[in-house]
């Protein structure tokens, strides 16, 4: 078995307090109810793996139980693969019972399990006790290994390189939906396997909605434009935001922009292994508040990145915990003025012993954001 995958399994088991847990079952449903921990433990590079299982053993081994549809993708790993192709519901139960025979405590990821599948598992492995191991899984996945960091770096490089064709493409009169399509096209042209989430492209007053969905609204002169996008590369995500301004702008827009720029810098200045996540949030919030925008910073200052774009950790007013080497996080303060517009600046970083390494390198000063 791949040593890296073995280490991932062992890392999770090391964090489980109940040492009687002998196996972990990761159970996927139909997309989008897919638990990305399945891919963390198996390393499969293609396939969706709906209605499939990954069974991890305390010694580090992993077995994939899947249908014929995903058999070819599963066999490209060096893991044990069990293919179910007759009466799937009954045969999945049979195969799980064989794998788990004689074992009394089985770990499952409550955070990635639907209620329907939980009840099905309770029936399928009724001779074993099910134990929630979602916290050990989350803590293990929070610290990225070298391979994960390499893939996220590549994803961030693609997103950063996309900045230039995106900026060049922005034109007065274009629809937001057209620009979102251009963003996605350029990321894939540069090597992404797709967008890591639904691209946000909001112009004018729409830029004041942090999770805005692009519409047929057209870009107008003077608009603030929030473009939040990320590349997916070999399943790993990046997430970056740049805020443009269409043509001439008034001093109010520049003040908001430079406040957010300063807020991001304040957060970055204190990030390192051992720093407190709450302090990182407060550093940005304090800058925004002192500049007169109290109550207009409506989200956390960052989140974890990995196989999911919102991977686990959140840097928000409740994130009172130490940062650790190997965490990959976004840093993304914003100010949103309803009816006027918003500004968000977002970069991806990996935490190191002495500080951090910034992964997204697209320009972000005020002058560089103006579309002539």
C-alpha positions in Angstrom: 0.0 0.0 0.0 1.1 3.6 -0.7 3.0 4.7 2.4 1.5 8.2 2.3 -2.0 6.8 2.4 -1.0 4.5 5.2 0.3 7.5 7.2 -3.0 9.3 6.7 -5.0 6.4 8.1 -2.6 6.0 11.0 -2.8 9.7 11.7 -6.6 9.5 12.1 -6.4 6.4 14.3 -3.8 8.0 16.5 -6.3 10.8 17.3 -9.1 8.4 18.2 -9.4 8.1 22.0 -11.3 4.8 22.0 -8.6 2.3 21.0 -11.2 -0.4 20.6 -12.2 1.2 17.3 -10.8 -1.3 14.7 -12.1 0.1 11.4 -13.4 3.3 9.9 -16.2 3.3 7.3 -16.5 6.2 4.9 -19.9 5.9 3.1 -20.7 8.0 0.1 -24.2 8.6 -1.2 -25.3 10.2 -4.5 -23.5 13.4 -5.5 -23.3 16.0 -3.9 -23.5 13.8 -0.7 -19.9 12.7 -1.2 -17.5 12.6 1.7 -14.1 13.9 0.5 -12.5 11.8 3.2 -13.0 8.9 0.8 -10.5 10.5 -1.6 -8.2 11.5 1.3 -7.9 7.8 2.3 -7.9 6.2 -1.1 -6.0 8.6 -3.3 -8.2 7.8 -6.3 -7.6 10.3 -9.1 -10.8 10.0 -11.0 -14.4 8.9 -10.5 -17.3 10.1 -8.4 -17.7 6.9 -6.3 -21.4 7.4 -5.5 -22.8 4.6 -3.3 -19.3 3.4 -2.5 -17.4 2.7 0.7 -13.8 3.1 1.9 -13.0 0.9 4.9 -9.8 1.9 6.8 -8.1 -0.5 9.2 -6.1 0.4 12.3 -2.9 -1.0 10.7 -3.2 1.5 7.9 -4.7 -0.6 5.2 -7.7 0.5 3.1 -10.3 -1.4 1.1 -12.6 0.1 -1.5 -16.1 -1.4 -1.9 -17.8 0.0 -5.0 -20.0 -0.8 -8.0 -18.9 -1.8 -11.5 -19.2 1.8 -12.7 -16.2 2.9 -10.6 -14.3 -0.4 -10.7 -11.7 0.7 -13.3 -10.9 3.9 -11.4 -10.6 2.0 -8.1 -8.3 -0.6 -9.6 -5.8 2.2 -10.6 -4.9 2.3 -6.9 -2.9 -0.4 -5.2 -5.6 -0.9 -2.6 -7.8 -4.0 -2.2 -11.0 -3.5 -4.3 -14.3 -5.3 -3.9 -16.7 -4.8 -6.8 -20.4 -5.2 -6.1 -22.5 -5.8 -9.2 -25.6 -7.7 -8.1 -28.4 -6.5 -5.9 -26.1 -3.7 -4.5 -28.0 -3.0 -1.3 -27.8 -6.7 -0.2 -24.3 -7.3 -1.4 -22.9 -4.2 0.1 -24.2 -5.4 3.5 -22.7 -8.8 2.9 -19.3 -7.4 2.0 -19.3 -5.1 5.0 -20.2 -7.8 7.3 -17.4 -10.0 6.0 -14.9 -7.2 6.4 -16.1 -6.3 9.9 -16.8 -9.8 11.2 -15.8 -10.1 14.9 -15.1 -6.4 15.4 -17.2 -4.6 18.0 -16.5 -0.9 17.4 -16.6 0.8 14.0 -15.8 4.5 13.4 -17.9 6.6 11.1 -17.6 10.2 10.0 -20.9 11.7 11.2 -19.9 15.0 9.5 -20.0 13.3 6.1 -22.9 10.9 6.6 -26.6 11.4 5.6 -29.2 10.4 8.1 -30.5 7.8 5.7 -27.0 6.2 5.3 -26.5 6.3 9.1 -29.6 4.3 9.6 -28.6 1.9 6.8 -25.2 1.4 8.4 -26.7 0.7 11.8 -28.7 -2.1 10.2 -25.9 -3.3 8.1 -23.4 -3.6 10.9 -25.8 -4.2 13.7 -23.4 -6.6 15.6 -20.9 -3.7 15.9 -21.2 -0.4 17.8 -20.9 2.7 15.7 -18.6 5.4 17.1 -18.4 9.0 15.8 -14.8 9.7 14.6 -15.5 13.0 12.8 -13.3 15.1 15.1 -10.2 12.9 14.6 -10.8 12.9 10.8 -11.2 16.7 10.8 -8.0 17.2 12.9 -6.0 14.8 10.8 -7.1 16.5 7.5 -6.5 20.0 8.9 -2.7 19.5 8.7 -1.7 18.9 5.1 1.1 16.5 4.1 3.7 17.4 1.5 1.7 15.9 -1.4 -1.4 17.9 -0.5 0.5 21.1 -0.2 2.1 20.5 -3.6 -1.3 20.0 -5.2 -2.9 23.1 -3.5 0.1 25.1 -4.6 -0.4 24.1 -8.2 -4.1 24.9 -7.9 -3.2 28.4 -6.5 -0.7 28.9 -9.3 -3.4 28.3 -11.9 -5.8 30.7 -10.2 -3.1 33.4 -9.9 -2.2 33.0 -13.6 -5.8 33.4 -14.5 -5.9 36.9 -13.1 -4.4 38.5 -16.2 -6.7 37.1 -18.8 -9.7 37.7 -16.5 -8.7 41.4 -16.0 -8.2 41.8 -19.7 -11.6 40.3 -20.5 -13.6 42.7 -18.2 -15.5 45.2 -20.4 -18.3 47.6 -19.8 -21.6 46.1 -20.9 -20.6 42.5 -20.4 -23.0 40.3 -18.4 -21.8 38.9 -15.1 -22.7 35.4 -16.3 -20.4 35.9 -19.4 -17.6 36.9 -17.1 -18.0 34.0 -14.8 -17.8 31.7 -17.9 -14.6 33.5 -19.0 -13.1 33.0 -15.5 -13.8 29.2 -15.5 -12.6 28.8 -19.1 -9.3 30.5 -18.4 -8.7 28.3 -15.3 -9.3 25.1 -17.3 -7.2 26.4 -20.2 -4.3 26.8 -17.7 -4.6 23.3 -16.4 -7.4 23.2 -13.8 -9.8 20.2 -13.9 -12.6 22.6 -13.1 -13.7 25.4 -10.7 -13.4 24.5 -7.0 -16.8 26.2 -6.4 -19.4 28.2 -8.3 -17.6 31.3 -9.4 -18.8 34.5 -7.9 -18.8 37.6 -10.1 -20.8 40.5 -8.7 -20.8 44.0 -10.2 -22.1 47.3 -8.8 -24.4 46.9 -5.8 -24.3 43.1 -6.3 -20.7 43.1 -5.1 -22.1 43.7 -1.6 -23.4 40.2 -1.5 -20.5 38.0 -0.3 -21.9 34.7 -1.8 -23.6 36.3 -4.8 -24.6 34.2 -7.8 -23.9 35.8 -11.2 -26.9 37.1 -13.2 -27.5 38.8 -16.5 -26.7 42.2 -15.0 -24.2 44.1 -17.1 -21.0 45.7 -15.9 -21.3 49.5 -15.7 -18.8 52.3 -15.6 -17.6 53.0 -12.0 -18.8 49.6 -10.7 -16.9 47.7 -8.0 -16.6 44.1 -9.2 -15.9 41.2 -6.8 -14.5 38.2 -8.5 -14.2 35.2 -6.2 -12.9 32.1 -7.9 -10.8 29.0 -7.4 -9.2 26.3 -9.4 -9.5 22.6 -8.7 -6.4 20.5 -9.5 -6.4 16.8 -9.0 -9.3 17.2 -6.5 -7.5 20.0 -4.5 -8.9 23.5 -4.3 -7.7 27.1 -4.3 -9.8 30.1 -3.5 -8.9 33.7 -4.3 -10.8 37.0 -4.6 -9.9 40.2 -6.4 -12.0 43.3 -6.5 -11.8 45.4 -9.6 -13.2 48.9 -10.4 -14.6 49.7 -13.8 -13.1 52.9 -15.0 -13.1 56.1 -13.0 -13.9 55.8 -9.3 -14.8 58.1 -6.4 -12.8 58.4 -3.2 -15.4 56.3 -1.2 -14.6 53.2 -3.2 -10.8 53.7 -2.9 -11.2 54.2 0.9 -13.2 50.9 1.3 -10.6 49.1 -0.9 -7.6 50.3 1.0 -9.3 49.6 4.3 -9.7 45.9 3.3 -6.2 45.8 1.9 -4.9 47.1 5.3 -7.1 44.6 7.2 -5.7 41.7 5.2 -2.1 42.9 5.9 -2.9 43.2 9.6 -4.1 39.6 9.8 -1.1 38.3 7.7 1.3 40.1 10.0 0.5 37.9 13.0 0.0 34.6 11.2 2.5 31.9 12.2 2.5 28.5 13.9 1.2 29.0 17.5 -0.7 32.2 16.7 -4.4 32.2 17.9 -7.0 32.1 15.2 -9.2 34.5 17.0 -6.4 37.1 17.1 -6.1 36.7 13.3 -9.8 37.6 12.9 -9.6 40.5 15.4 -6.6 42.0 13.6 -8.7 42.5 10.4 -11.9 43.4 12.2 -10.2 46.1 14.2 -8.8 47.8 11.1 -12.3 47.7 9.5 -14.0 49.1 12.6 -11.6 51.9 13.1 -12.1 53.1 9.5 -15.9 53.4 10.1 -17.2 50.2 8.7 -18.3 48.4 11.9 -20.9 45.8 11.1 -20.1 45.7 7.4 -17.5 42.8 7.7 -20.1 40.0 7.8 -18.0 36.8 7.7 -14.9 35.1 9.1 -11.5 36.2 7.9 -10.6 32.8 6.5 -11.1 29.1 6.3 -9.2 25.9 5.7 -8.5 24.7 2.1 -8.0 21.2 0.8 -10.1 18.6 -0.9 -13.0 20.9 0.0 -13.0 24.6 -0.6 -14.3 25.0 3.0 -12.2 22.2 4.4 -12.7 22.6 8.2 -11.1 25.4 10.2 -12.8 28.8 10.2 -11.0 32.0 11.3 -14.0 33.9 12.9 -15.0 35.5 16.2 -15.3 32.0 17.8 -12.1 30.5 16.4 -10.1 30.5 19.7 -7.5 27.9 18.9 -3.8 27.8 17.9 -2.7 27.7 14.3 -0.4 24.8 13.3 2.3 24.3 10.8 0.9 22.7 7.7 -2.5 24.3 7.8 -3.6 25.8 4.5 -5.9 28.8 5.0 -7.5 31.7 3.2 -7.2 35.2 4.5 -10.1 37.2 3.1 -11.5 40.3 4.9 -14.2 42.3 3.3 -16.5 45.3 3.6 -20.0 45.2 2.1 -22.2 48.3 1.9 -25.8 47.4 0.9 -27.0 49.2 -2.2 -23.5 50.5 -3.0 -21.0 47.7 -3.4 -18.4 45.6 -1.6 -14.7 44.8 -1.6 -13.1 41.5 -0.7 -9.4 40.6 -1.0 -8.5 36.9 -0.6 -5.3 34.9 -0.7 -4.3 31.4 0.2 -1.4 30.6 2.6 0.3 27.6 4.2 1.5 28.1 7.7 5.2 27.4 8.4 7.3 27.3 11.6 8.3 31.0 11.3 5.2 32.4 9.6 3.5 31.6 6.3 4.0 31.1 2.6 1.6 32.9 0.4 0.3 30.7 -2.5 -1.8 33.1 -4.5 0.3 35.8 -6.2 -2.1 37.8 -8.4 -1.7 41.6 -8.1 -4.0 43.3 -5.5 -3.0 47.0 -5.0 -5.7 49.6 -5.8 -4.0 50.9 -8.9 -3.7 47.4 -10.3 -7.4 46.8 -9.9 -8.6 49.6 -12.1 -10.0 48.6 -15.5 -9.2 51.5 -17.9 
